[in-house]
């Protein structure tokens, strides 16, 4: 099983917009991915699950996936979480 640990970079943590972008990317990953914060693990494709983690900026989360394409999927998702998606939203406005 492939695994990556990354700190959430978004200033507001995984709140609505960053969580939505993460969940959308996880849905396109082509392999089932889970995300864990502390003792809680949820499917990365679940918006409510991701929001329920309560991950704030700096929270370390662990992504796990298994199967063909797992490494690539985790690289993409880890890269997304390591960006400040809140700052990017301000630039887009």
MMTF fields as JSON, N, C-alpha, C and O atoms, coordinates in Angstrom:
{
  "mmtfVersion": "1.0.0",
  "mmtfProducer": "UNKNOWN",
  "numBonds": 371,
  "numAtoms": 372,
  "numGroups": 93,
  "numChains": 1,
  "numModels": 1,
  "chainsPerModel": [1],
  "groupsPerChain": [93],
  "chainIdList": ["A"],
  "bondAtomList": [4, 2, 8, 6, 12, 10, 16, 14, 20, 18, 24, 22, 28, 26, 32, 30, 36, 34, 40, 38, 44, 42, 48, 46, 52, 50, 56, 54, 60, 58, 64, 62, 68, 66, 72, 70, 76, 74, 80, 78, 84, 82, 88, 86, 92, 90, 96, 94, 100, 98, 104, 102, 108, 106, 112, 110, 116, 114, 120, 118, 124, 122, 128, 126, 132, 130, 136, 134, 140, 138, 144, 142, 148, 146, 152, 150, 156, 154, 160, 158, 164, 162, 168, 166, 172, 170, 176, 174, 180, 178, 184, 182, 188, 186, 192, 190, 196, 194, 200, 198, 204, 202, 208, 206, 212, 210, 216, 214, 220, 218, 224, 222, 228, 226, 232, 230, 236, 234, 240, 238, 244, 242, 248, 246, 252, 250, 256, 254, 260, 258, 264, 262, 268, 266, 272, 270, 276, 274, 280, 278, 284, 282, 288, 286, 292, 290, 296, 294, 300, 298, 304, 302, 308, 306, 312, 310, 316, 314, 320, 318, 324, 322, 328, 326, 332, 330, 336, 334, 340, 338, 344, 342, 348, 346, 352, 350, 356, 354, 360, 358, 364, 362, 368, 366],
  "bondOrderList": [1, 1, 1, 1, 1, 1, 1, 1, 1, 1, 1, 1, 1, 1, 1, 1, 1, 1, 1, 1, 1, 1, 1, 1, 1, 1, 1, 1, 1, 1, 1, 1, 1, 1, 1, 1, 1, 1, 1, 1, 1, 1, 1, 1, 1, 1, 1, 1, 1, 1, 1, 1, 1, 1, 1, 1, 1, 1, 1, 1, 1, 1, 1, 1, 1, 1, 1, 1, 1, 1, 1, 1, 1, 1, 1, 1, 1, 1, 1, 1, 1, 1, 1, 1, 1, 1, 1, 1, 1, 1, 1, 1],
  "groupList": [{"groupName": "UNK", "atomNameList": ["N", "CA", "C", "O"], "elementList": ["N", "C", "C", "O"], "formalChargeList": [0, 0, 0, 0], "bondAtomList": [1, 0, 2, 1, 3, 2], "bondOrderList": [1, 1, 2], "singleLetterCode": "X", "chemCompType": "L-PEPTIDE LINKING"}],
  "groupTypeList": [0, 0, 0, 0, 0, 0, 0, 0, 0, 0, 0, 0, 0, 0, 0, 0, 0, 0, 0, 0, 0, 0, 0, 0, 0, 0, 0, 0, 0, 0, 0, 0, 0, 0, 0, 0, 0, 0, 0, 0, 0, 0, 0, 0, 0, 0, 0, 0, 0, 0, 0, 0, 0, 0, 0, 0, 0, 0, 0, 0, 0, 0, 0, 0, 0, 0, 0, 0, 0, 0, 0, 0, 0, 0, 0, 0, 0, 0, 0, 0, 0, 0, 0, 0, 0, 0, 0, 0, 0, 0, 0, 0, 0],
  "groupIdList": [1, 2, 3, 4, 5, 6, 7, 8, 9, 10, 11, 12, 13, 14, 15, 16, 17, 18, 19, 20, 21, 22, 23, 24, 25, 26, 27, 28, 29, 30, 31, 32, 33, 34, 35, 36, 37, 38, 39, 40, 41, 42, 43, 44, 45, 46, 47, 48, 49, 50, 51, 52, 53, 54, 55, 56, 57, 58, 59, 60, 61, 62, 63, 64, 65, 66, 67, 68, 69, 70, 71, 72, 73, 74, 75, 76, 77, 78, 79, 80, 81, 82, 83, 84, 85, 86, 87, 88, 89, 90, 91, 92, 93],
  "secStructList": [7, 3, 3, 3, 3, 3, 3, 7, 7, 1, 6, 6, 7, 1, 7, 2, 2, 2, 2, 2, 2, 2, 2, 2, 2, 2, 2, 6, 1, 1, 1, 7, 3, 3, 3, 3, 3, 6, 6, 3, 3, 3, 3, 6, 6, 7, 2, 2, 2, 2, 2, 2, 6, 7, 7, 7, 6, 6, 7, 3, 3, 3, 3, 3, 3, 7, 1, 6, 6, 2, 2, 2, 2, 2, 2, 2, 2, 2, 2, 2, 2, 6, 1, 7, 2, 2, 2, 2, 2, 2, 2, 2, 7],
  "xCoordList": [0.842, 0.0, 0.888, 1.813, 0.596, 1.333, 0.809, -0.373, 1.711, 1.342, 2.142, 3.318, 1.513, 2.174, 1.644, 0.449, 2.526, 2.114, 2.476, 3.587, 1.524, 1.71, 0.986, -0.039, 1.525, 0.871, -0.08, 0.265, -1.262, -2.25, -1.74, -1.473, -1.604, -1.024, -2.06, -1.73, -3.291, -4.295, -4.5, -4.626, -4.532, -4.65, -5.867, -5.808, -6.949, -8.163, -8.3, -9.354, -7.256, -7.332, -8.192, -8.393, -8.695, -9.56, -11.014, -11.833, -11.318, -12.701, -13.339, -12.759, -14.488, -15.301, -14.561, -14.557, -13.941, -13.343, -12.133, -12.1, -11.14, -10.015, -10.446, -9.919, -11.394, -11.887, -12.56, -12.383, -13.33, -13.998, -12.974, -13.126, -11.933, -10.902, -10.186, -9.89, -9.906, -9.245, -10.131, -9.664, -11.404, -12.34, -12.512, -12.558, -12.606, -12.73, -11.501, -11.628, -10.322, -9.09, -9.024, -8.577, -9.466, -9.466, -10.422, -10.135, -11.553, -12.531, -11.97, -12.347, -11.071, -10.47, -9.23, -8.668, -8.803, -7.533, -7.501, -6.432, -8.642, -8.676, -8.417, -8.539, -8.061, -7.88, -8.524, -8.585, -9.007, -9.562, -8.451, -7.401, -8.699, -7.734, -8.408, -9.578, -7.664, -8.161, -7.273, -6.109, -7.844, -7.101, -7.312, -8.429, -6.206, -6.251, -5.655, -4.592, -6.358, -5.85, -6.04, -7.166, -4.947, -5.034, -5.468, -4.866, -6.498, -7.004, -8.166, -8.652, -8.609, -9.78, -9.356, -8.561, -9.897, -9.628, -10.944, -11.93, -10.953, -12.17, -11.801, -10.647, -12.787, -12.522, -12.248, -12.965, -11.225, -10.866, -11.931, -11.961, -12.792, -13.855, -15.083, -16.03, -15.08, -16.236, -16.069, -15.232, -16.854, -16.777, -17.049, -16.294, -18.125, -18.449, -17.37, -17.044, -16.811, -15.736, -14.518, -13.959, -14.101, -12.926, -13.175, -12.3, -14.341, -14.665, -14.668, -14.271, -15.118, -15.214, -13.849, -13.768, -12.778, -11.442, -11.037, -10.215, -11.611, -11.295, -9.842, -9.26, -9.258, -7.847, -7.65, -8.235, -6.825, -6.491, -5.107, -4.42, -4.713, -3.392, -2.319, -2.292, -1.439, -0.353, -0.664, 0.241, -1.929, -2.287, -1.639, -1.74, -0.977, -0.405, -1.47, -2.086, -1.674, -2.62, -1.843, -0.82, -2.353, -1.73, -2.693, -3.854, -2.203, -2.972, -2.514, -1.317, -3.46, -3.134, -3.953, -5.123, -3.322, -4.003, -3.317, -2.151, -4.049, -3.507, -3.961, -5.089, -3.077, -3.424, -2.615, -1.812, -2.836, -2.119, -2.443, -3.61, -1.416, -1.611, -1.661, -1.851, -1.494, -1.599, -0.526, -0.823, 0.71, 1.807, 1.541, 1.712, 1.125, 0.852, -0.311, -0.266, -1.353, -2.519, -2.116, -2.539, -1.304, -0.897, 0.02, -0.057, 0.878, 1.738, 0.895, 1.146, -0.105, -0.99, -1.745, -1.805, -2.322, -3.12, -2.251, -2.652, -1.078, -0.164, 0.283, 0.373, 0.559, 0.963, -0.164, 0.092, -1.395, -2.549, -2.658, -2.843, -2.542, -2.663, -1.512, -1.67, -0.365, 0.795, 0.778, 1.691, -0.261, -0.428, -1.445, -2.361, -1.286, -2.268, -3.39, -3.322, -4.409, -5.519, -6.331, -7.001, -6.285, -6.973, -6.3, -6.985, -4.967, -4.23, -4.477, -4.603, -4.545, -4.811, -6.197, -6.404, -7.15, -8.517, -8.488, -9.169, -7.71, -7.632, -7.022, -7.417, -6.072, -5.459, -6.436, -6.389, -7.34, -8.307, -9.413, -10.06, -9.631, -10.754, -10.483, -11.321],
  "yCoordList": [-1.179, 0.0, 1.244, 1.361, 2.157, 3.417, 4.368, 4.35, 5.203, 6.114, 7.402, 7.375, 8.532, 9.835, 10.598, 10.557, 11.289, 12.175, 13.592, 13.855, 14.494, 15.88, 16.797, 16.423, 17.996, 18.996, 19.826, 20.219, 20.084, 20.897, 22.339, 22.924, 22.909, 24.244, 25.365, 26.516, 25.057, 26.118, 26.849, 26.225, 28.167, 29.004, 28.643, 28.698, 28.282, 27.916, 26.428, 25.964, 25.671, 24.217, 23.609, 24.206, 22.421, 21.751, 22.139, 21.305, 23.405, 23.865, 23.686, 23.016, 24.255, 23.962, 23.984, 22.971, 25.095, 25.171, 24.249, 23.48, 24.29, 23.367, 21.902, 21.061, 21.603, 20.221, 19.806, 18.678, 20.708, 20.406, 20.097, 19.126, 20.926, 20.695, 19.368, 18.643, 19.047, 17.799, 16.6, 15.641, 16.658, 15.559, 15.348, 14.209, 16.429, 16.307, 15.621, 14.758, 16.002, 15.38, 13.916, 13.08, 13.596, 12.201, 11.358, 10.197, 11.938, 11.209, 10.882, 9.881, 11.731, 11.521, 10.629, 10.282, 10.26, 9.549, 8.168, 7.688, 7.534, 6.216, 5.056, 3.894, 5.362, 4.339, 4.843, 6.05, 3.927, 4.363, 4.93, 4.31, 6.103, 6.773, 7.059, 7.44, 6.874, 7.286, 8.393, 8.511, 9.213, 10.288, 10.13, 9.909, 10.249, 10.064, 11.276, 11.771, 11.739, 12.785, 12.247, 11.995, 12.074, 11.472, 10.028, 9.255, 9.666, 8.287, 8.102, 6.984, 9.163, 9.098, 8.953, 9.746, 7.926, 7.679, 7.719, 7.114, 8.442, 8.553, 8.395, 8.596, 8.031, 7.991, 9.406, 10.344, 9.554, 10.874, 11.408, 12.606, 10.547, 10.976, 11.51, 11.966, 11.461, 11.858, 13.281, 13.532, 14.198, 15.595, 15.7, 16.348, 15.064, 15.134, 14.477, 14.956, 13.373, 12.705, 13.595, 13.711, 14.225, 15.101, 16.288, 16.647, 16.889, 18.008, 17.576, 18.342, 16.341, 15.844, 15.651, 15.518, 15.635, 15.489, 16.717, 16.62, 17.867, 19.1, 19.523, 20.122, 19.212, 19.518, 21.014, 21.614, 21.611, 23.027, 23.149, 22.15, 24.373, 24.594, 23.979, 24.214, 23.194, 22.552, 21.14, 20.418, 20.734, 19.37, 18.382, 18.531, 17.377, 16.33, 15.286, 14.74, 15.021, 13.986, 12.924, 13.204, 11.707, 10.599, 10.107, 9.809, 10.025, 9.522, 8.101, 7.813, 7.211, 5.832, 5.388, 5.745, 4.605, 4.049, 2.745, 2.525, 1.892, 0.605, 0.324, 0.636, -0.262, -0.653, 0.101, 0.972, -0.244, 0.432, 1.928, 2.319, 2.741, 4.186, 4.815, 6.026, 4.02, 4.55, 5.599, 6.65, 5.32, 6.268, 7.613, 8.663, 7.579, 8.811, 9.576, 10.801, 8.849, 9.486, 10.194, 11.322, 9.534, 10.128, 11.325, 12.302, 11.255, 12.402, 13.624, 14.724, 13.42, 14.517, 15.099, 16.318, 14.233, 14.699, 15.363, 16.368, 14.816, 15.418, 16.803, 17.736, 16.93, 18.226, 19.247, 20.415, 18.813, 19.703, 20.189, 21.381, 19.274, 19.65, 20.534, 21.299, 20.441, 21.224, 22.65, 23.432, 22.985, 24.355, 25.099, 24.488, 26.412, 27.219, 27.559, 28.553, 26.729, 26.913, 28.156, 28.7, 28.614, 29.857, 31.056, 31.956, 31.085, 32.179, 32.175, 33.234, 30.995, 30.903, 31.418, 32.008, 31.19, 31.7, 33.226, 33.841, 33.842, 35.302, 35.849, 36.913, 35.124, 35.546, 35.433, 36.227, 34.425, 34.223, 35.27, 35.504, 35.904, 36.857, 38.156, 39.058],
  "zCoordList": [0.0, 0.0, 0.0, 0.804, -0.903, -0.992, 0.075, 0.417, 0.596, 1.671, 1.563, 1.198, 1.878, 1.914, 3.117, 3.41, 3.808, 4.896, 4.477, 4.016, 4.646, 4.221, 5.201, 5.77, 5.393, 6.239, 5.373, 4.259, 5.891, 5.187, 5.16, 6.21, 3.969, 3.815, 3.757, 4.042, 3.4, 3.261, 4.576, 5.63, 4.511, 5.703, 6.549, 7.777, 5.909, 6.633, 6.857, 7.293, 6.569, 6.707, 5.617, 4.56, 5.886, 4.899, 5.156, 5.543, 4.937, 5.018, 3.636, 2.781, 3.405, 2.222, 0.881, 0.182, 0.502, -0.839, -1.004, -1.965, -0.115, -0.274, -0.203, -0.931, 0.665, 0.767, -0.535, -0.993, -1.132, -2.397, -3.491, -4.232, -3.586, -4.604, -4.366, -5.316, -3.099, -2.761, -3.115, -3.728, -2.729, -2.991, -4.497, -4.961, -5.251, -6.708, -7.304, -8.173, -6.842, -7.338, -6.939, -7.724, -5.725, -5.262, -6.099, -6.393, -6.481, -7.292, -8.681, -9.289, -9.171, -10.49, -10.434, -11.473, -9.234, -9.051, -9.698, -10.075, -9.829, -10.458, -9.506, -9.896, -8.261, -7.228, -5.945, -5.714, -5.109, -3.821, -2.932, -2.759, -2.379, -1.513, -0.182, -0.139, 0.906, 2.217, 2.737, 2.352, 3.629, 4.279, 5.78, 6.248, 6.528, 7.978, 8.677, 8.303, 9.695, 10.582, 12.0, 12.43, 12.712, 14.043, 13.916, 13.171, 14.634, 14.618, 13.636, 13.465, 13.002, 12.127, 10.673, 10.169, 9.993, 8.578, 7.822, 8.241, 6.696, 5.881, 4.408, 4.03, 3.569, 2.127, 1.614, 1.96, 0.801, 0.269, -0.689, -0.967, -1.189, -2.1, -1.369, -2.01, -0.04, 0.759, 1.286, 2.154, 0.769, 1.209, 2.709, 3.433, 3.175, 4.598, 5.44, 6.527, 4.938, 5.654, 5.803, 6.894, 4.708, 4.727, 5.66, 6.447, 5.58, 6.47, 7.933, 8.811, 8.195, 9.573, 10.231, 11.452, 9.439, 10.007, 10.818, 11.729, 10.486, 11.197, 11.036, 11.94, 9.882, 9.637, 9.443, 8.541, 10.289, 10.183, 9.546, 9.335, 9.247, 8.648, 9.541, 10.749, 8.936, 9.665, 10.139, 10.557, 10.08, 10.47, 9.515, 8.298, 10.063, 9.218, 8.939, 9.854, 7.658, 7.243, 6.475, 5.851, 6.538, 5.822, 4.758, 5.041, 3.542, 2.407, 2.123, 2.159, 1.841, 1.505, 0.308, 0.169, -0.556, -1.724, -2.094, -1.764, -2.776, -3.187, -4.615, -4.996, -5.382, -6.744, -7.778, -7.444, -9.04, -10.127, -10.13, -10.086, -10.181, -10.198, -8.824, -8.711, -7.765, -6.406, -6.121, -5.554, -6.509, -6.25, -6.916, -6.296, -8.171, -8.908, -8.289, -8.176, -7.888, -7.273, -5.981, -5.728, -5.174, -3.908, -4.115, -3.371, -5.112, -5.427, -5.778, -5.287, -6.628, -7.05, -5.868, -5.705, -5.043, -3.907, -2.842, -2.254, -2.591, -1.607, -2.079, -1.281, -3.362, -3.918, -3.756, -3.462, -3.945, -3.802, -2.352, -2.108, -1.401, 0.006, 0.474, 1.425, -0.176, 0.249, -0.304, -0.038, -1.072, -1.589, -0.729, -0.178, -0.614, 0.095, -0.881, -1.605, -0.888, -1.828, -1.499, -2.377, -0.258, 0.097, -0.553, -1.038, -0.571, -1.215, -2.722, -3.337, -3.309, -4.74, -5.085, -6.145, -4.179, -4.396, -4.421, -5.242, -3.534, -3.486, -4.784, -5.262, -5.338, -6.606, -7.761, -8.7, -7.693, -8.768, -8.756, -9.776, -7.601, -7.459, -8.164, -8.141]
}
